[in-house]
């Protein structure tokens, strides 16, 4: 655990030293280009903030093309200042093109930081994530309408052959029963009076 902490501390110290040197170099270039006072200190801050914003967008995994573009621009500004202060550029006689670059850098840094900070990230499927949008209430899906139950036709009764004479006799018996009781004869009574099986009694009743 201590070895890991020592390794992390060494990396942080190295990063802080590199950041401080780069910060100072950008400040010196800004001063040489005519930006004095607090403005000279604001230049390295804007470069470092643009680097951090581009790095955060790269880590988020969205809009990597724009993030890489602004990361390279900020890195070029930082490396350019480091190289310029290494003796390759006469800081007492800064060329006009460098003064133009230094003067136009705030607008470039503002544009890049705004685009990186306020561009809506997208998901893997390309759908924009809108944080402030209210969630619409989800309506429950209607249950599917069950198909109508099949209507089964009653089984057809087996055709039982009935002699015509038996039908005539059954009509007479049924007529006598109606005259005597005032009600039609049911199948059970018809079966009992004629002494026939139930299927035949039903067949006879169908003819009455």
Secondary structure as GFF3:
##gff-version 3
##sequence-region A 1 208
A	DSSP	alpha_helix	2	32	.	.	.	ID=ss1
A	DSSP	alpha_helix	38	60	.	.	.	ID=ss2
A	DSSP	alpha_helix	64	83	.	.	.	ID=ss3
A	DSSP	pi_helix	84	88	.	.	.	ID=ss4
A	DSSP	alpha_helix	96	118	.	.	.	ID=ss5
A	DSSP	alpha_helix	164	181	.	.	.	ID=ss6
A	DSSP	alpha_helix	187	194	.	.	.	ID=ss7
A	DSSP	alpha_helix	198	207	.	.	.	ID=ss8
###
